[in-house]
Amino acid sequence: MRVLKLKEVLHRTSLGRTSLYMLIKNASFPKPIPLGLRAVGWLESEVETWIQSKIAIRDQSIN
């Protein structure tokens, strides 16, 4: 199990910081895990699942 920091999550999802936190607020993206006083991270598996769900939605709309 790997924990991704914000910079890596933004890179993998191609989202901006504001968009990412808006999706989290709307429960449309996995919540971060507190790592310290001012640090958070996301489980790599949850981020990958979110990306795969977006691909599945895209593929359903094509058919």
N, C-alpha and C positions, 0 to 999 in steps of 0.2 A: 504494500500500500504506500503510495507516494502522495505527498502534499505539495500542491503547486502554490506559489506566491502570486500576487496580483499581476505582476508583469507577464508571467507565463500564461496566466488565464486570459489576459487581454490579447496576447499574441495568438493563442490557439483558437480563440473564438472570433477574432477580428472585431471585437466590440471595443467601444471607448469606455472609460471609467464611469462616466455618468450613466450611459446605457446599461452597463452591467449592474450597477447598484439600483437602477430603476427596475430591472428585471427581478432582482432579489427582493425588492420591496413588494412587488406584485406576485411573489411566489412563483415566478416563471423561470428561475435559475436557482441552483442549489445554494443554500446559505453557507457563508464562510465559517471556518473553525477558528476560534480565538487561539493564537499561538503565544501571545504575550500581551503586555500592556498596550502596545501599538502595532501589533502584527497579527494578520489573519492569513489563512490559507484555505485551499479547497482540495478535496479529495480528487485525485486525478480520475478515478473511476467515475465519479459523479459528473465531472466536466465532460468526459468522453461520452457518457450516456446521454447528456443533454445535446451534444453535437450530433450523435447518431439519431436522436429523436427528430432533430431538424432535417436531417437527410431523409428520414422516413416520411415526414410530412411533405417534403418536396416531391418525393417519388410517388406518393399517393395522388398528388394533384396533377401529375403528368398523365397518369392512367385514367 
